[in-house]
Amino acid sequence: MAMSLLKDVESRQQRKDLPQFHVGDTVRVYSRIKEGEKERVQYFEGIVIGFHRNAASTTFKVRKESYGVGVERTYPMHSPLIEKIEVKKKGDVRRAKLFYLRDVSGKKARIREKRDWLSKKGIVVPSEGTAEGPAAEVPAAEAPAGTAEAPAAPSETPKE
């Protein structure tokens, strides 16, 4: 009973308005800062180098290099002080933690950007909730004669 109450309180405090982002992504985190009686919004843009996942107390680390000095900030994911998070680039990485970026700088610290490589090859990948194409709209049994599933081959002219 006590655990369900705790989970209920934690689930109400979690934010659902933040975008999906992963390790290796370049993000811009807008956070509210209070200076005296004034409050302003300041952003910090860098690469997400790791997550510490623990329900309501989930945190993520963002790292950037500023004037040759590495700067890291740890943000609580569900903090009310975070105004918004923008994902600038999707990174293509194979690790869960990118702590090796602390030891490198310049070109060695670059992260490959995730590309939609299937669309470049001419293969169309349908997104969720959309029809797959004309074949999905008209069943094969109802299709008129002469319309084959495969596209017709272009007619070739003999070369002389």
Contacts in CASP RR format, 6 or more apart in sequence:
PFRMAT RR
TARGET T0000
AUTHOR 0000-0000-0000
METHOD contacts of the structure
MODEL  1
MAMSLLKDVESRQQRKDLPQFHVGDTVRVYSRIKEGEKERVQYFEGIVIG
FHRNAASTTFKVRKESYGVGVERTYPMHSPLIEKIEVKKKGDVRRAKLFY
LRDVSGKKARIREKRDWLSKKGIVVPSEGTAEGPAAEVPAAEAPAGTAEA
PAAPSETPKE
10 55 0 8 1.000
10 56 0 8 1.000
11 56 0 8 1.000
13 56 0 8 1.000
13 78 0 8 1.000
14 55 0 8 1.000
14 56 0 8 1.000
14 78 0 8 1.000
15 77 0 8 1.000
15 78 0 8 1.000
15 82 0 8 1.000
17 84 0 8 1.000
18 77 0 8 1.000
18 82 0 8 1.000
18 84 0 8 1.000
18 85 0 8 1.000
19 85 0 8 1.000
19 86 0 8 1.000
19 87 0 8 1.000
20 87 0 8 1.000
21 27 0 8 1.000
21 48 0 8 1.000
21 85 0 8 1.000
21 87 0 8 1.000
22 48 0 8 1.000
22 90 0 8 1.000
22 91 0 8 1.000
23 48 0 8 1.000
23 49 0 8 1.000
23 50 0 8 1.000
23 51 0 8 1.000
23 93 0 8 1.000
23 95 0 8 1.000
23 96 0 8 1.000
23 97 0 8 1.000
23 98 0 8 1.000
24 47 0 8 1.000
24 48 0 8 1.000
24 49 0 8 1.000
24 91 0 8 1.000
24 93 0 8 1.000
24 98 0 8 1.000
24 111 0 8 1.000
25 47 0 8 1.000
25 48 0 8 1.000
25 87 0 8 1.000
25 88 0 8 1.000
25 89 0 8 1.000
25 90 0 8 1.000
25 91 0 8 1.000
26 45 0 8 1.000
26 46 0 8 1.000
26 47 0 8 1.000
26 48 0 8 1.000
26 87 0 8 1.000
26 88 0 8 1.000
26 89 0 8 1.000
26 91 0 8 1.000
26 111 0 8 1.000
27 45 0 8 1.000
27 46 0 8 1.000
27 47 0 8 1.000
27 48 0 8 1.000
27 62 0 8 1.000
27 85 0 8 1.000
27 86 0 8 1.000
27 87 0 8 1.000
27 88 0 8 1.000
28 43 0 8 1.000
28 44 0 8 1.000
28 45 0 8 1.000
28 46 0 8 1.000
28 85 0 8 1.000
28 86 0 8 1.000
28 88 0 8 1.000
29 43 0 8 1.000
29 44 0 8 1.000
29 45 0 8 1.000
29 62 0 8 1.000
29 73 0 8 1.000
29 75 0 8 1.000
29 82 0 8 1.000
29 85 0 8 1.000
30 41 0 8 1.000
30 42 0 8 1.000
30 43 0 8 1.000
30 82 0 8 1.000
30 83 0 8 1.000
30 84 0 8 1.000
30 85 0 8 1.000
30 86 0 8 1.000
31 41 0 8 1.000
31 42 0 8 1.000
31 43 0 8 1.000
31 44 0 8 1.000
31 75 0 8 1.000
31 79 0 8 1.000
31 81 0 8 1.000
31 82 0 8 1.000
31 83 0 8 1.000
32 39 0 8 1.000
32 40 0 8 1.000
32 41 0 8 1.000
32 81 0 8 1.000
32 82 0 8 1.000
32 83 0 8 1.000
33 39 0 8 1.000
33 40 0 8 1.000
33 41 0 8 1.000
33 42 0 8 1.000
41 83 0 8 1.000
44 62 0 8 1.000
44 64 0 8 1.000
44 73 0 8 1.000
45 62 0 8 1.000
45 64 0 8 1.000
45 88 0 8 1.000
46 62 0 8 1.000
46 63 0 8 1.000
46 64 0 8 1.000
47 62 0 8 1.000
47 63 0 8 1.000
47 64 0 8 1.000
47 98 0 8 1.000
47 101 0 8 1.000
47 111 0 8 1.000
48 60 0 8 1.000
48 61 0 8 1.000
48 62 0 8 1.000
48 98 0 8 1.000
49 61 0 8 1.000
49 62 0 8 1.000
49 63 0 8 1.000
49 72 0 8 1.000
49 97 0 8 1.000
49 98 0 8 1.000
49 99 0 8 1.000
49 101 0 8 1.000
50 60 0 8 1.000
50 61 0 8 1.000
50 96 0 8 1.000
50 97 0 8 1.000
50 98 0 8 1.000
51 58 0 8 1.000
51 59 0 8 1.000
51 60 0 8 1.000
51 61 0 8 1.000
51 96 0 8 1.000
52 58 0 8 1.000
52 59 0 8 1.000
52 60 0 8 1.000
56 78 0 8 1.000
57 76 0 8 1.000
57 78 0 8 1.000
58 76 0 8 1.000
58 77 0 8 1.000
58 78 0 8 1.000
59 74 0 8 1.000
59 75 0 8 1.000
59 76 0 8 1.000
59 77 0 8 1.000
60 74 0 8 1.000
60 75 0 8 1.000
60 77 0 8 1.000
61 72 0 8 1.000
61 73 0 8 1.000
61 74 0 8 1.000
61 75 0 8 1.000
62 72 0 8 1.000
62 73 0 8 1.000
62 74 0 8 1.000
62 75 0 8 1.000
63 70 0 8 1.000
63 71 0 8 1.000
63 72 0 8 1.000
63 98 0 8 1.000
63 101 0 8 1.000
63 102 0 8 1.000
64 70 0 8 1.000
64 71 0 8 1.000
65 71 0 8 1.000
65 105 0 8 1.000
65 106 0 8 1.000
65 109 0 8 1.000
68 105 0 8 1.000
70 102 0 8 1.000
70 105 0 8 1.000
75 82 0 8 1.000
76 82 0 8 1.000
89 113 0 8 1.000
90 113 0 8 1.000
90 114 0 8 1.000
91 111 0 8 1.000
91 112 0 8 1.000
91 113 0 8 1.000
91 114 0 8 1.000
92 111 0 8 1.000
92 112 0 8 1.000
92 113 0 8 1.000
92 114 0 8 1.000
92 115 0 8 1.000
93 111 0 8 1.000
93 112 0 8 1.000
98 111 0 8 1.000
101 109 0 8 1.000
118 125 0 8 1.000
119 125 0 8 1.000
126 132 0 8 1.000
126 133 0 8 1.000
131 137 0 8 1.000
135 149 0 8 1.000
140 149 0 8 1.000
END
